[in-house]
Amino acid sequence: MTSNHAATLPDQAEAVAGWTACRDQRLPFFAPPAVQDDEPMLLWRLSVPQTTPVLNLPWPQLIEWHGGQRWCWAPLSAKALLRQTAASVGGSASIFIATNETKSRATGRFEPLSPAQEAIHRRLKAEFDPGDLFNPGRMYATL
């Protein structure tokens, strides 16, 4: 069976500008949305296998890296749902940008680690940052 639709390549300059805007988070999607239900929205990054189908979430998603990275604006109260959804397909979810209203509550931005992974992370941090100067409390605090 043949198709009557010919493939066309996008204009190189236009494609580069679009990917650069995505990389630099200058696409309209990355503009912080308004507060919803009295909760500020946070930008979440979900890392999932590239073969992951569309995730059934109530918020719009931007998909990049051939499907392996999903961006989503959702409230802090969605933490369990986002992390459970990502974990169900072999991925993880973390807060990428917290608004000023939630920064004080968003210290544990990363997915909780297993005890073995946490031990490795703590040893690495102790080796490379013995003075605990970089992001103190950020990787091991919980939300």
C-alpha positions as a Python dict, from the first residue, in 0.01 Angstrom:
ca = {
    (1, 'M'): (0, 0, 0),
    (2, 'T'): (138, 342, -87),
    (3, 'S'): (60, 682, 54),
    (4, 'N'): (-24, 991, -146),
    (5, 'H'): (132, 1208, 125),
    (6, 'A'): (489, 1314, 60),
    (7, 'A'): (714, 1375, 357),
    (8, 'T'): (867, 1718, 387),
    (9, 'L'): (1148, 1839, 604),
    (10, 'P'): (1090, 2148, 815),
    (11, 'D'): (1292, 2458, 745),
    (12, 'Q'): (1626, 2407, 925),
    (13, 'A'): (1632, 2753, 1085),
    (14, 'E'): (1274, 2714, 1208),
    (15, 'A'): (1346, 2368, 1351),
    (16, 'V'): (1660, 2486, 1531),
    (17, 'A'): (1474, 2786, 1676),
    (18, 'G'): (1193, 2561, 1801),
    (19, 'W'): (1425, 2309, 1965),
    (20, 'T'): (1632, 2588, 2118),
    (21, 'A'): (1318, 2745, 2265),
    (22, 'C'): (1220, 2406, 2408),
    (23, 'R'): (1567, 2343, 2550),
    (24, 'D'): (1578, 2689, 2709),
    (25, 'Q'): (1219, 2656, 2835),
    (26, 'R'): (1099, 2959, 2640),
    (27, 'L'): (800, 2783, 2483),
    (28, 'P'): (458, 2912, 2596),
    (29, 'F'): (410, 2581, 2784),
    (30, 'F'): (680, 2682, 3033),
    (31, 'A'): (505, 3004, 3142),
    (32, 'P'): (377, 2942, 3496),
    (33, 'P'): (0, 2895, 3495),
    (34, 'A'): (-232, 3071, 3734),
    (35, 'V'): (-304, 2934, 4080),
    (36, 'Q'): (-571, 2664, 4063),
    (37, 'D'): (-798, 2573, 4355),
    (38, 'D'): (-588, 2799, 4582),
    (39, 'E'): (-273, 2600, 4499),
    (40, 'P'): (25, 2735, 4305),
    (41, 'M'): (130, 2520, 4013),
    (42, 'L'): (479, 2366, 4007),
    (43, 'L'): (669, 2244, 3704),
    (44, 'W'): (724, 1869, 3732),
    (45, 'R'): (969, 1667, 3523),
    (46, 'L'): (881, 1304, 3467),
    (47, 'S'): (1155, 1077, 3339),
    (48, 'V'): (1008, 763, 3182),
    (49, 'P'): (1111, 501, 2927),
    (50, 'Q'): (1084, 638, 2573),
    (51, 'T'): (827, 372, 2484),
    (52, 'T'): (586, 492, 2753),
    (53, 'P'): (240, 566, 2611),
    (54, 'V'): (51, 884, 2693),
    (55, 'L'): (19, 919, 3070),
    (56, 'N'): (-335, 952, 3201),
    (57, 'L'): (-297, 1274, 3399),
    (58, 'P'): (-545, 1560, 3440),
    (59, 'W'): (-287, 1821, 3333),
    (60, 'P'): (-143, 1894, 2988),
    (61, 'Q'): (202, 1752, 2924),
    (62, 'L'): (488, 1850, 2700),
    (63, 'I'): (671, 1542, 2573),
    (64, 'E'): (1031, 1549, 2455),
    (65, 'W'): (1343, 1332, 2433),
    (66, 'H'): (1157, 1088, 2208),
    (67, 'G'): (899, 1037, 2483),
    (68, 'G'): (1146, 988, 2768),
    (69, 'Q'): (1085, 1323, 2936),
    (70, 'R'): (747, 1468, 3019),
    (71, 'W'): (683, 1813, 3162),
    (72, 'C'): (368, 1892, 3356),
    (73, 'W'): (241, 2187, 3559),
    (74, 'A'): (60, 2046, 3864),
    (75, 'P'): (12, 2143, 4229),
    (76, 'L'): (222, 2011, 4516),
    (77, 'S'): (-79, 1807, 4627),
    (78, 'A'): (-39, 1598, 4307),
    (79, 'K'): (299, 1465, 4425),
    (80, 'A'): (175, 1113, 4509),
    (81, 'L'): (-24, 1078, 4186),
    (82, 'L'): (263, 1199, 3967),
    (83, 'R'): (522, 982, 4138),
    (84, 'Q'): (295, 676, 4138),
    (85, 'T'): (209, 726, 3769),
    (86, 'A'): (575, 764, 3671),
    (87, 'A'): (682, 468, 3887),
    (88, 'S'): (412, 247, 3732),
    (89, 'V'): (593, 271, 3396),
    (90, 'G'): (946, 246, 3540),
    (91, 'G'): (1011, 618, 3576),
    (92, 'S'): (1030, 896, 3832),
    (93, 'A'): (886, 1242, 3893),
    (94, 'S'): (1055, 1542, 4051),
    (95, 'I'): (977, 1907, 4106),
    (96, 'F'): (1174, 2111, 3856),
    (97, 'I'): (1050, 2461, 3939),
    (98, 'A'): (863, 2560, 4253),
    (99, 'T'): (689, 2895, 4258),
    (100, 'N'): (780, 3147, 4526),
    (101, 'E'): (469, 3047, 4723),
    (102, 'T'): (585, 2684, 4751),
    (103, 'K'): (965, 2704, 4763),
    (104, 'S'): (969, 2674, 5141),
    (105, 'R'): (761, 2354, 5118),
    (106, 'A'): (941, 2210, 4814),
    (107, 'T'): (1273, 2112, 4966),
    (108, 'G'): (1241, 1740, 4885),
    (109, 'R'): (1214, 1786, 4513),
    (110, 'F'): (1349, 1446, 4417),
    (111, 'E'): (1185, 1106, 4411),
    (112, 'P'): (1248, 926, 4742),
    (113, 'L'): (1543, 687, 4713),
    (114, 'S'): (1555, 325, 4817),
    (115, 'P'): (1771, 266, 5129),
    (116, 'A'): (2058, 131, 4914),
    (117, 'Q'): (2042, 424, 4671),
    (118, 'E'): (2025, 675, 4956),
    (119, 'A'): (2334, 521, 5118),
    (120, 'I'): (2526, 556, 4789),
    (121, 'H'): (2408, 916, 4741),
    (122, 'R'): (2502, 1010, 5095),
    (123, 'R'): (2852, 861, 5057),
    (124, 'L'): (2903, 1044, 4726),
    (125, 'K'): (2782, 1371, 4875),
    (126, 'A'): (3010, 1327, 5178),
    (127, 'E'): (3305, 1264, 4945),
    (128, 'F'): (3243, 1552, 4703),
    (129, 'D'): (3080, 1803, 4941),
    (130, 'P'): (3217, 1729, 5290),
    (131, 'G'): (3114, 2074, 5414),
    (132, 'D'): (2753, 2024, 5297),
    (133, 'L'): (2769, 2354, 5107),
    (134, 'F'): (2567, 2262, 4798),
    (135, 'N'): (2189, 2236, 4834),
    (136, 'P'): (2190, 2135, 5202),
    (137, 'G'): (1885, 1925, 5283),
    (138, 'R'): (1758, 1928, 4929),
    (139, 'M'): (1820, 1569, 4821),
    (140, 'Y'): (1723, 1394, 5143),
    (141, 'A'): (1442, 1605, 5279),
    (142, 'T'): (1091, 1486, 5209),
    (143, 'L'): (788, 1678, 5098),
}
